[in-house]
């Protein structure tokens, strides 16, 4: 049976001399590993459709008993061309796709929306931040930002504790001794944790395109999910 499935390429591993095993995220089957013959040959009819981040149609015989499916053909639907000409956008997209590959849930719609927003904006860290918040919510590990996570106070908030999982007030921080943040950063951290792509146009008018927010959200994700993200180091290097 020929299955023609739309998918987004989220991972690629070179195999043998010219082949590769790619992972695509699909709406129907979730993640699928595809064996792509002639992946590295520029004359291959599948070369563009199977590149990382691309949204394509993939033709194969789906067999749920096999861990790797054999690709018959693929044709490109959408290439996120503005991502591919910007090194920092590539680094952000790599993190986005590595997370998509790591989580068990099917986030096809979220991934497509995120890559589309990333392709079309200069506020790349805003896009990544909203994506990270969506992932934290999905995994049930969102930080507590409605008061002090330790005592419940809603005033005198001065810090964010990764270990405790949320805001810390000045009284409790005498014990925890976490880094003190300015009021604007704490306000933005609360706003971003309440955000979603449903209010994206409003978010564009706020000061949320901030890698410092990204790093805090990423620390929470790594600490509570156990996900190891190799690609994130590139973003750290770009922002040092």
SEFIBA-219748 format. One line per field, with one value per residue: residue number from 1; z, y, x of N, C-alpha, C, CB in turn. Coordinates in steps of 0.1 Angstrom, whole numbers. Atoms other than C-alpha are relative to their C-alpha. Glycine has a CB too. Example, Ala and Ser with C-alpha at 12.3 -4.5 7.8 and 13.67 -1.06 7.14 Angstrom:
BEGIN
pos = (1; 2)
n.w = (0; 0)
n.v = (-12; -11)
n.u = (9; -9)
ca.w = (78; 71)
ca.v = (-45; -11)
ca.u = (123; 137)
c.w = (0; 8)
c.v = (12; 11)
c.u = (9; -8)
cb.w = (12; -14)
cb.v = (0; 5)
cb.u = (-10; 4)
//
This chain:
BEGIN
pos = (1; 2; 3; 4; 5; 6; 7; 8; 9; 10; 11; 12; 13; 14; 15; 16; 17; 18; 19; 20; 21; 22; 23; 24; 25; 26; 27; 28; 29; 30; 31; 32; 33; 34; 35; 36; 37; 38; 39; 40; 41; 42; 43; 44; 45; 46; 47; 48; 49; 50; 51; 52; 53; 54; 55; 56; 57; 58; 59; 60; 61; 62; 63; 64; 65; 66; 67; 68; 69; 70; 71; 72; 73; 74; 75; 76; 77; 78; 79; 80; 81; 82; 83; 84; 85; 86; 87; 88; 89; 90; 91; 92; 93; 94; 95; 96; 97; 98; 99; 100; 101; 102; 103; 104; 105; 106; 107; 108; 109; 110; 111; 112; 113; 114; 115; 116; 117; 118; 119; 120; 121; 122; 123; 124; 125; 126; 127; 128; 129; 130; 131; 132; 133; 134; 135; 136; 137; 138; 139; 140; 141; 142; 143; 144; 145; 146; 147; 148; 149; 150; 151; 152; 153; 154; 155; 156; 157; 158; 159; 160; 161; 162; 163; 164; 165; 166; 167; 168; 169; 170; 171; 172; 173; 174; 175; 176; 177; 178; 179; 180; 181; 182; 183; 184; 185; 186; 187; 188; 189; 190; 191; 192; 193; 194; 195; 196; 197; 198; 199; 200; 201; 202; 203; 204; 205; 206; 207; 208; 209; 210; 211; 212; 213; 214; 215; 216; 217; 218; 219; 220; 221; 222; 223; 224; 225; 226; 227; 228; 229; 230; 231; 232; 233; 234; 235; 236; 237; 238; 239; 240)
n.w = (0; 1; -9; 3; -13; -3; -12; -2; -3; -13; -3; 12; -3; 12; -1; 11; 8; 6; -5; -13; -7; -4; -8; 3; -9; 7; -8; -1; -7; -9; 5; 9; 5; 14; 6; 13; 9; 9; -7; 2; 15; 4; 11; -6; 1; -14; -8; -6; -9; -12; -8; -13; -2; 11; -1; 13; 1; 1; 5; -5; -4; -14; -7; -14; -7; 3; -6; 11; 12; 12; 8; 14; 6; -8; 7; -9; -1; -5; -6; -8; 6; -8; -10; 5; 3; -13; -9; -13; 2; 1; -13; -8; 6; -4; -13; 1; 5; -9; -11; 6; 1; -13; -8; 4; 6; 14; 0; 14; 2; -7; 7; 12; -3; -5; 11; 9; -7; 0; 14; 4; -9; -5; -15; 0; -14; -4; 5; -8; -14; 0; 3; -12; -10; 4; -3; -15; -4; 5; -8; -14; -8; 0; -12; -7; 2; -6; -13; -4; 1; -13; -11; 6; 0; 13; 0; -2; 8; 4; 6; 6; -4; 8; -9; -6; 11; 2; -7; -14; -6; -7; -13; 2; 6; -10; -2; 12; 6; 14; 6; -1; 13; -1; 1; 14; 5; -7; 7; 13; -2; -3; 12; 10; -5; 2; 14; 10; 13; 2; -2; 5; 5; -12; -6; 8; -4; -13; 0; -3; 9; -9; -3; -14; -3; 6; -8; -12; 4; 4; -12; -6; 8; -1; -14; -4; 10; 3; 15; 3; 13; 5; 9; -7; -2; 11; -4; -11; 5; 7; -9; -10)
n.v = (-12; -12; -11; -13; -6; -12; 0; -10; 7; -5; 5; 7; 7; 5; 15; 5; -10; -10; 1; -6; 4; -12; 1; -10; -1; 0; -1; 13; 10; -5; 0; 11; 0; 4; 2; -7; 4; -10; -12; -10; -2; -12; 4; 7; -7; -2; -7; -12; 3; 8; -7; -4; -10; -2; 6; 7; 12; 12; 12; 12; 10; 0; 13; -3; 10; -4; -13; -9; 2; -3; -11; 2; -13; -12; -13; -11; -9; -14; -2; -12; -5; -11; 6; 7; -10; -8; 10; 0; 6; 15; 4; 1; 11; 13; 2; 3; 14; 9; 1; 7; 14; 5; 2; 11; -5; -4; -15; -3; -14; -10; -1; -7; -14; -6; -2; -11; -13; -2; -3; -13; -11; -3; 2; 15; 6; 0; 12; 11; -1; 5; 15; 6; 0; 10; 14; 1; 3; 14; 10; -2; -5; -15; -6; -7; -14; -8; -3; 7; 15; 6; -4; -5; -14; -6; -13; 1; 10; -6; 10; 12; 12; 12; 12; 0; 0; -12; -13; 0; -14; -5; 6; 14; 0; 0; 14; 6; -8; 0; -13; -10; -6; -12; 1; 1; 14; 9; -3; 6; 14; 4; -2; 10; 13; 0; -3; 11; -5; -6; -14; -3; -14; -9; 2; -7; -14; 0; 2; 14; 6; -1; 13; 3; 7; 13; 8; 4; 10; 12; 7; 7; 12; 10; 4; 8; 10; 10; -1; -5; -7; -3; -12; -12; -6; -10; -13; -6; -6; -12; -11; -3)
n.u = (8; -8; 4; -6; 2; -7; -8; -10; -13; -5; -13; -6; -13; -6; -1; -8; -7; 9; 13; 3; 12; 6; 12; 10; 11; 13; 12; 7; -8; -11; -13; -3; -14; 0; -13; -1; -11; -6; 3; -11; -2; 8; 9; 11; 12; 5; -10; 6; 11; -4; -9; 5; 10; 9; 13; 1; 8; -9; 6; -6; 10; -1; 1; -2; -9; -14; -5; -4; 7; -8; 6; 1; -2; 5; 1; -1; 12; -5; -14; -1; -12; -6; -7; -12; -10; -4; -6; 6; 13; -3; -3; 13; 8; -6; 5; 15; 2; -6; 10; 11; -5; -3; 12; 8; 13; 0; 1; -1; 6; -8; -13; 2; 3; -12; -10; 6; -2; -14; -3; 6; -2; -13; 1; -2; 1; 14; 6; -5; 6; 14; -1; -4; 11; 10; -5; 0; 14; 4; -6; 5; -11; 0; -4; 10; -3; 11; -5; -12; 2; -3; 10; 12; 1; 1; -8; -14; -6; -13; -8; 6; -8; 2; 1; 13; 9; 8; -3; -4; 0; -12; 0; -4; -13; -10; -4; -5; -11; -1; -3; 10; 3; 8; 15; 4; -2; 10; 13; -1; -1; 14; 8; -3; 5; 14; 1; 1; 0; 13; -1; -14; -1; -1; -13; -10; -1; -6; -15; -2; -10; -11; -7; -1; 13; -2; -9; 7; 10; -7; -5; 11; 3; -11; -1; 11; 4; -11; -4; -14; 0; -14; 0; 2; -13; -2; 7; -7; -13; 4; 5; -10)
ca.w = (0; -10; 18; 8; 40; 48; 72; 85; 85; 121; 120; 95; 100; 71; 64; 42; 14; -1; 19; 51; 77; 82; 109; 99; 121; 107; 118; 111; 125; 147; 142; 113; 104; 66; 48; 19; -9; -27; -1; -7; -45; -59; -88; -65; -72; -34; -24; -17; -1; 24; 38; 74; 84; 50; 48; 21; 9; 14; -4; 13; 23; 60; 81; 118; 127; 112; 129; 96; 65; 29; 11; -24; -34; -19; -32; -15; -3; 16; 22; 50; 29; 52; 79; 57; 49; 85; 107; 139; 126; 117; 152; 167; 142; 152; 188; 179; 159; 184; 211; 187; 182; 219; 232; 230; 221; 185; 181; 143; 143; 169; 150; 117; 132; 150; 120; 99; 125; 128; 90; 88; 117; 131; 167; 167; 205; 210; 187; 205; 239; 230; 216; 248; 270; 249; 254; 292; 294; 273; 296; 328; 340; 337; 363; 390; 382; 402; 434; 454; 447; 483; 505; 481; 487; 457; 467; 469; 442; 434; 419; 398; 412; 388; 416; 432; 399; 399; 415; 448; 471; 490; 523; 510; 490; 522; 524; 487; 477; 441; 416; 420; 388; 380; 380; 342; 336; 362; 346; 312; 325; 339; 306; 284; 307; 301; 264; 233; 196; 198; 210; 189; 173; 207; 219; 190; 206; 239; 249; 248; 221; 248; 250; 287; 289; 265; 287; 318; 301; 286; 320; 333; 304; 307; 345; 347; 314; 313; 276; 265; 237; 219; 195; 223; 228; 194; 207; 239; 219; 197; 227; 247)
ca.v = (0; 34; 60; 96; 115; 151; 156; 179; 167; 170; 149; 134; 109; 101; 63; 45; 66; 84; 74; 87; 79; 109; 114; 131; 143; 136; 143; 108; 86; 109; 104; 81; 71; 69; 53; 76; 62; 86; 113; 130; 129; 163; 145; 127; 135; 135; 158; 190; 174; 154; 182; 193; 215; 211; 203; 177; 149; 114; 83; 49; 17; 21; -10; -4; -35; -19; 8; 22; 27; 28; 61; 57; 93; 128; 162; 195; 214; 243; 252; 277; 296; 326; 302; 285; 318; 330; 311; 322; 311; 277; 274; 281; 258; 230; 234; 234; 202; 185; 191; 178; 146; 142; 145; 116; 137; 144; 182; 183; 214; 232; 225; 237; 269; 275; 271; 293; 321; 317; 319; 351; 372; 389; 382; 347; 343; 354; 325; 301; 313; 307; 272; 264; 275; 253; 223; 230; 231; 199; 181; 195; 212; 249; 271; 287; 324; 335; 340; 326; 288; 282; 303; 316; 353; 375; 405; 411; 386; 389; 356; 325; 291; 263; 238; 249; 255; 291; 326; 331; 361; 381; 364; 328; 338; 344; 306; 298; 326; 326; 353; 385; 398; 432; 438; 441; 407; 390; 407; 395; 360; 358; 372; 347; 318; 328; 332; 311; 315; 325; 359; 361; 395; 411; 395; 411; 445; 435; 431; 393; 387; 380; 351; 355; 344; 316; 304; 303; 284; 260; 253; 244; 221; 203; 201; 186; 167; 150; 160; 165; 191; 190; 218; 243; 249; 267; 293; 298; 304; 329; 349; 350)
ca.u = (0; 14; 11; 15; 20; 29; 57; 84; 121; 133; 164; 189; 217; 240; 242; 268; 283; 253; 223; 206; 180; 157; 131; 99; 71; 36; 1; -11; 17; 38; 75; 86; 122; 127; 156; 166; 187; 210; 204; 238; 236; 226; 210; 186; 150; 144; 173; 153; 123; 143; 165; 162; 133; 115; 78; 72; 50; 66; 56; 63; 46; 39; 46; 41; 61; 93; 113; 125; 104; 118; 111; 99; 97; 92; 82; 88; 57; 74; 110; 115; 139; 144; 155; 181; 199; 203; 227; 210; 176; 191; 204; 170; 153; 177; 167; 130; 133; 156; 129; 102; 123; 128; 92; 68; 37; 28; 34; 31; 7; 28; 60; 47; 33; 66; 88; 64; 66; 104; 107; 87; 100; 131; 119; 134; 137; 101; 91; 114; 101; 65; 74; 92; 63; 40; 63; 66; 28; 24; 48; 32; 64; 55; 71; 49; 46; 15; 35; 63; 65; 77; 53; 27; 33; 24; 45; 82; 90; 127; 140; 133; 144; 150; 153; 120; 103; 91; 91; 108; 101; 127; 118; 123; 153; 172; 173; 177; 200; 191; 200; 180; 163; 149; 112; 109; 125; 103; 72; 83; 90; 54; 39; 58; 47; 11; 16; 7; 7; -30; -19; 13; 5; 1; 33; 52; 46; 61; 98; 99; 125; 150; 176; 178; 141; 150; 178; 157; 129; 155; 170; 136; 129; 163; 161; 126; 122; 156; 159; 195; 198; 231; 220; 214; 251; 252; 227; 246; 278; 259; 247; 279)
c.w = (0; 9; -4; 12; 0; 12; 0; 4; 13; 4; -12; 5; -13; 3; -13; -7; -4; 6; 14; 6; 5; 9; -4; 11; -8; 9; 2; 9; 10; -7; -8; -5; -15; -5; -14; -8; -8; 6; -3; -14; -4; -12; 4; -2; 14; 8; 7; 10; 13; 9; 13; 0; -11; 3; -14; 1; -2; -3; 5; 4; 16; 6; 15; 8; -3; 6; -10; -13; -12; -8; -15; -8; 10; -9; 10; 0; 4; 5; 8; -4; 8; 13; -5; -4; 12; 10; 14; 0; -1; 13; 9; -6; 4; 14; 0; -4; 9; 12; -6; -2; 13; 8; -6; -7; -14; 0; -14; -2; 6; -7; -13; 2; 5; -11; -10; 6; 0; -14; -3; 9; 3; 15; 3; 14; 5; -5; 8; 14; 1; -3; 13; 11; -4; 3; 15; 4; -4; 10; 15; 9; 0; 14; 7; 0; 6; 14; 4; 1; 14; 10; -5; 0; -15; -1; 3; -7; -6; -8; -7; 4; -9; 8; 6; -10; -1; 8; 15; 6; 8; 13; -2; -6; 9; 2; -13; -6; -15; -6; 0; -14; 2; -3; -14; -5; 7; -6; -13; 1; 3; -13; -10; 5; -1; -15; -9; -14; -4; 2; -6; -4; 11; 6; -8; 5; 14; -1; 5; -9; 7; 3; 14; 5; -6; 9; 13; -3; -4; 12; 7; -8; 2; 14; 3; -10; -2; -14; -1; -14; -4; -8; 8; 2; -11; 3; 11; -5; -8; 9; 11; -6)
c.v = (12; 10; 13; 9; 13; -1; 10; -8; 6; -6; -8; -6; -6; -15; -5; 12; 11; 0; 7; -6; 14; -3; 11; 0; 2; 1; -13; -10; 5; -1; -13; 1; -6; -2; 6; -4; 12; 14; 11; 3; 12; -3; -8; 8; 4; 10; 12; -3; -6; 8; 5; 12; 1; -8; -6; -11; -12; -12; -13; -10; -1; -13; 3; -9; 3; 13; 10; -3; 4; 11; -4; 13; 11; 12; 11; 8; 14; -1; 13; 7; 11; -6; -5; 10; 8; -10; -1; -7; -15; -6; -2; -11; -14; -3; -4; -14; -11; -3; -9; -15; -7; -3; -11; 4; 4; 15; 5; 15; 11; 3; 8; 15; 7; 3; 11; 13; 3; 5; 15; 12; 2; -3; -15; -6; 1; -13; -12; -1; -5; -15; -7; 0; -10; -14; -2; -3; -14; -10; 1; 5; 15; 5; 7; 14; 9; 4; -8; -15; -6; 4; 5; 15; 5; 13; -3; -12; 5; -10; -11; -12; -11; -12; 0; 1; 12; 12; -3; 15; 3; -7; -14; 0; 2; -14; -5; 7; -1; 14; 9; 6; 13; -2; -2; -14; -10; 2; -7; -16; -5; 1; -12; -14; -1; 1; -13; 7; 6; 15; 5; 14; 10; -2; 7; 14; 1; -4; -14; -7; 0; -14; -3; -7; -14; -10; -5; -11; -13; -8; -8; -13; -11; -6; -10; -10; -11; 0; 6; 6; 4; 13; 13; 7; 11; 14; 6; 7; 13; 12; 3; 11)
c.u = (9; -6; 6; -4; 8; 8; 11; 13; 6; 14; 6; 13; 5; 3; 7; 6; -9; -14; -2; -13; -5; -12; -10; -11; -13; -12; -6; 7; 10; 13; 2; 15; -1; 14; 0; 12; 4; -2; 10; 2; -9; -9; -12; -13; -6; 8; -6; -11; 4; 10; -7; -9; -11; -13; -3; -11; 10; -9; 7; -11; 2; -2; 3; 9; 15; 3; 4; -8; 9; -8; 0; 3; -5; 0; -2; -14; 4; 14; 0; 13; 7; 8; 14; 11; 5; 5; -7; -14; 2; 3; -12; -9; 5; -4; -14; -2; 6; -10; -12; 4; 1; -13; -8; -13; 2; -3; 1; -6; 8; 13; -1; -3; 13; 10; -5; 2; 15; 5; -3; 3; 15; 1; 2; -1; -14; -7; 5; -6; -14; -1; 4; -11; -10; 5; 0; -14; -4; 6; -4; 11; 2; 4; -12; 3; -11; 3; 12; -3; 2; -11; -13; -2; 0; 7; 15; 7; 14; 9; -8; 9; -3; -3; -14; -11; -9; 5; 4; -1; 12; 2; 6; 14; 12; 6; 6; 12; 2; 2; -12; -2; -7; -14; -5; 2; -10; -14; 0; 0; -14; -8; 3; -5; -15; -4; -3; 0; -14; 0; 13; 1; 1; 14; 11; 2; 6; 15; 3; 9; 13; 6; 1; -13; 1; 8; -6; -10; 7; 6; -11; -4; 11; 0; -12; -5; 11; 5; 14; 0; 14; 0; 0; 13; 3; -6; 7; 12; -4; -3; 10; 9)
cb.w = (12; -14; 15; -13; 12; 0; 1; 10; -12; 11; 12; -11; 11; -4; 2; -9; -12; -15; 2; -1; 11; -11; 15; -14; 10; -9; -7; -14; -10; 13; 11; -12; 9; -8; -1; 3; -9; -13; 15; 7; -8; -4; -10; 14; -8; 7; -10; -10; -7; -4; -8; 10; 1; -12; 4; -3; -13; 14; -15; 12; -6; 6; -6; 7; -5; -15; 10; -3; 0; -8; 2; -4; -14; 12; -11; -3; 11; 10; -11; 16; -14; 5; 6; -12; -11; 5; 2; 6; -12; -9; 7; -2; -15; -1; 9; -9; -14; 6; 5; -14; -7; 8; 0; 11; 9; -8; 9; -8; 5; 14; -3; -8; 11; 11; -8; -2; 15; 4; -10; -1; 13; -3; 6; -6; 9; -6; -15; 1; 5; -11; -11; 6; 0; -16; -5; 7; -7; -14; -1; 5; -4; -5; -2; 14; -14; 0; 10; 14; -10; 5; 8; 7; 7; -4; 10; 15; -12; 11; 10; -15; 15; -9; 12; 10; 1; 5; -1; 2; 10; 2; 7; -9; -11; 13; 4; -10; 7; -6; -15; 11; -8; -10; 6; -9; 4; 15; -1; -8; 11; 11; -7; -2; 14; 8; -6; 3; -11; 10; 15; -12; -9; 10; 0; -14; 1; 10; 10; 0; -13; 14; -7; 8; -6; -14; 3; 7; -12; -9; 10; 1; -15; -3; 9; 2; -13; 4; -8; 2; 1; -9; -9; 13; 0; -13; 4; 10; -10; -9; 6; 3)
cb.v = (0; 5; -4; 6; -9; 12; -14; 11; 1; -3; -10; 10; -11; 7; -7; -9; -6; -2; -15; 16; -10; 9; 1; -2; 12; -13; 10; -6; -8; -8; 1; -1; -9; 10; -16; 16; -12; 0; -2; -5; -12; 11; -9; -4; -8; -12; 4; 9; -10; -13; 13; 2; 14; -6; 11; -6; 0; -2; 0; 3; -14; 10; -10; 1; -14; 0; -3; -1; 9; -13; 13; -6; 1; 2; 0; 9; -5; 5; 0; -3; 6; 10; -13; -8; 10; 7; 3; 14; 5; -2; 9; 14; 1; 1; 12; 10; -1; 4; 13; 6; 0; 9; 13; -9; 11; -7; 7; -10; 0; -4; -14; -6; 0; -9; -13; -3; -1; -13; -9; -1; -3; 14; 6; -3; 8; 12; -2; 0; 14; 7; -2; 7; 14; 1; -1; 13; 11; -2; 1; -13; -7; 6; 10; -6; 3; -8; -3; 4; -6; 5; 10; -6; 7; 2; 10; -1; -5; 4; -6; 1; -4; -2; 1; 12; -12; -3; 10; -6; 0; 15; -1; -7; 11; 6; -8; 0; -4; -6; -3; 11; -10; 10; 12; 10; -4; 4; 15; 4; -4; 9; 13; -1; -3; 12; 7; -8; -10; -6; 4; -9; 3; -4; -15; 0; 6; -11; 10; -7; 8; 6; 0; 13; 7; 1; 8; 12; 5; 4; 11; 9; 4; 7; 12; 10; 7; -13; 8; -11; 12; -12; -1; -3; -10; -5; -3; -11; -10; -3; -4; -12)
cb.u = (-9; 0; 3; -7; 4; -10; 7; -3; 10; -10; 0; 2; -2; 13; -13; -9; 7; -1; -4; -1; 2; -4; 3; -6; 1; -1; -10; -1; 7; 0; 11; -10; 9; -7; 3; -1; -4; -6; 0; 12; -3; 10; 8; 2; -10; -2; 11; -5; -10; 6; 5; 12; 7; 6; -11; 13; -10; 7; -2; 9; 3; -10; 10; -13; -3; 2; 11; 15; -13; 2; 8; -14; -7; 10; -11; 11; -10; -10; 11; -1; -3; -10; -7; -3; -5; -13; 15; -1; -8; 13; 10; -8; -1; 15; 2; -6; 7; 13; -5; -3; 13; 8; -8; -3; -5; -10; 10; -8; -14; 2; 6; -12; -11; 6; 2; -15; -5; 8; -6; -15; -7; 4; -13; 13; 10; -7; 4; 15; 1; -8; 10; 13; -6; -2; 15; 5; -9; 6; 15; -5; 13; -13; 12; -2; 3; -13; -12; 5; 9; 14; 7; -11; 12; -14; -6; 3; -9; 8; 10; -1; -3; 13; 10; -1; -9; -14; -11; 15; -13; -1; -13; -10; 1; -5; -12; -12; 13; -14; 4; 3; -8; 6; -7; 8; 15; 0; -2; 12; 9; -6; 4; 15; 5; -7; 12; -14; 3; -10; -2; 3; -13; -10; 3; -4; -14; -7; 6; -14; 1; -5; 13; 1; -12; 7; 13; -7; -8; 11; 6; -13; 0; 14; -1; -12; -3; -4; -11; 11; -9; 4; -12; -7; 11; -5; -15; 4; 7; -11; -13; 9)
//
